[in-house]
Each structure stands twice: as structure tokens, then as C-alpha cells.
Amino acid sequence: MKDLKNIPMASADLSDLELNKVIEVVKSGRLALGPVTKEFEAHFEKKCGVKHAIAVSSGTAGLHLGLMALGIKAGDEVLVPSYTFVASVNCILYVGATPVFVDVNDDDYSICLEDAKNKINEKTKAIVTVDVFGHPSKLDELEVLCKENSLHLIDDCCEALGAELNGKPVGSFGDMGVFAFYPNKQITTGEGGMVVTDSDEIAQKVRAMMNQGRGAMGQWLSHIYLGFNFRMSEVQAAIGVAQMQRLDEILSKRENVANMYLNELKDCDKIKTQYIAPNAKMSWFVFVVTLADGINRDEVIKKLNEASIPARAYFTPIHEQPYLKDYTIKGVESLKRTENIGTRTLALPFYGDMSEEEVKHVCDSLKSFV
């Protein structure tokens, strides 16, 4: 019987395959800029159907490098949802540009095209869209909008490895996609990220800037860009290779747990579960529910925590974060859906090895508290 008093919020799905790959790398003595990182990148080129994949130290680093490679700079504006993780916005601030917050849709909680259209002006240079919780945003329509307005499109698909829209994988839309591999993600390398793109120019710049600005054909101490140490180690890549070899298994296990949750909560009219569009394939990153209006979300989280069930407010809108008082931001006057949803959503414990007993315990407790 499972210990229902110690259900974790998340848990990485690791096996002996990952361990053995790491041992191989350690024994090889090659710990950085080696063949295993290239092998990991090749897995993503194949999975996303793109020409280039560049492994980096985190999803945040990937977004930062991506905006730099596109030439986004001070004086530029970048549209971005506020209902997201802070990295989606921080990458804009890192390059000195101004985040312009866009409201989200009622159904999938991704960026609202109508609000985006209304906020495009002569300073707008790009849109950062987010595939929230593993559900693809309206990437096809955003591509059209960006093309019509000569804008770049960056897909923050850090939460969505394995998701698809109209049968096309996330990461293959727009100028680039960026994935992340923190331990609660679909796959993990501990820390790490991946930039994917079909653009030779973007790939060349990202690869150079993540490696201290070194050019591919230059000398080791020849630097053609202002760069960073945003490299991924061979040890991390070894874990990633093993995880990609097990990707179908890992995603299937997570979907199975999500289906258990959906079944347990389907008849509770006070709890709304994840919307999945007819043309979308969901990749389950977290299991987030939306409480009915009038229910105190924070009180429900407190009661769950007191019952030894971890739960988190997910997401608190970024434009409400205290640190942004020191930066120029725009678009905050029209985020009604974001602000409403941001008070009603919470993430429940979720990982591929959750048992039916654990899921039922979480759901029974949640239903009793709402």
C-alpha cells in the first residue's frame, strides 16, 4: 500500500538506462562539448522535424539566446502572455526590450490573438507564445499574424515536449522553439534546455553565443559575439539521450495518470479540468484544475497542504510580480481573463508513476474541500 502522507508534487522518471549512460560518459573522460551532446541534439532534430537543435544550460538560457539571435534589443517591444512562468518574460528583459502583456483565451489559457492584434505597433518586433501546461497554443494562427506584421515568433514550448497541433510537433512552428528539462518536465537532464530551428542563421548565432561567442570555425580563443557559458555538459546530455530513448514510454505513463485524474474529477461541477482542442495533441506536463468562481483557491491549497497533499497556485500572473515595479512593462490594462484565471487555478501532484490509489486520494480530498 502506498504511503498517502508522502505524495510528492513531482518526480523524475529515471531508470538504469540513464545511470548506465552517465557511467559511460564519466568513464570516457569527455565531460563537455562531446559526442553525447550531439546525439541528444539529433534526437530533437528528428522529433521536431527541424534542421537544427542546440543544447543549452536551461530553457531560460535558450529563450534569452533566441531573442539575442533575432536581434531583439532595447527600444523593441515583445508580446507575451502574463499567464506563464517568469522565464517567458525575463528573457525579454534580459535583452533590454519591453514586455507587452497579452490576455489569454478562456479555453486553453494561451495567448489571445485578438488582444495580440490590438497591441501590435511600430515598436513590436516579436511574439513569445507559451504552450501552457503542455497544450499547444494557436501556433498556426500566430504564424499567420506574425507573417502579416513582419514579426518574429518564438514558441516557448518548455512545457510541451511531445505536443502537436494539426499533427505537427511543437518546436517546428515560428522562428524557433525552446524546450526545458527541469526534473518536473516530461523529460529531464537535471537542468538544461534545447533551442530548435530551421534557420541556419539563428542556429549559428545561438550555438556561438551559448559557447562564449566562439564561431564554429574559429580558434578556441577567438570570439565573434558577446557570448555566455550556457553549455550543456556531456553528463546532462547522457541523461537526456536515455530519456529520449524512453520518451514514448514516459509520455504514455503521464497520460495514463492524467486520464485517472480526468475520470475522478469528471462529475464535479466545481472543478474544471484541462481543455484539449480537437486539433491538438496534449503532452501532460502538470495537472492543473480551475476552481469555480467564488471558491477561495488559496484556502483550498492550504487545506490540501494540511492534509499532506502538495498543491501550488499555478500560475500567478507575471504582471503582478513585485520585481516588475523596477521595469517598464505595457499591456496590463486589459488582462481581465488572465487575472481571473490566475486566482482560480492550482496544480495537483503529478508524475508518471502515480498510482490510482494516490490519484483517488488527492481527488477525494480536493472534492471535499471545494
Summary of the structure (lengths in Angstrom):
residues: 370
radius of gyration: 20.6
end to end distance: 26.9
largest distance: 64.6
contacts: 1306
relative contact order: 0.18
helix: 40%
strand: 18%
